[in-house]
Amino acid sequence: AYALFRTISRLNHSCQPTATVRWETEGSDGGASRRVVVRAARDLAPGEALTINYGLPDIESWPVSKRRASMFRLKGFMCQCAKCVEEGGPGMGRS
């Protein structure tokens, strides 16, 4: 199943995200509704962006080349998050 959530769809990706995403179900099976909950993963500085991981759950532990290849293959972009730029430079390709 797919859904579009106007607010969460505006969150950018990071291989070291500042927020987590969780699906919650409310109600019984017959009338259950689902919602997405975004929570900060740590204390954030004022003005610091909320970012989420678009990739696989363990992506943070991968080397930069594997993270970038995975994001390009699965999502069609070359990751330019702070973690990837710090570890591997700005990269090339679409951002």
Disulfide bonds with the S-S distance in Angstrom:
none
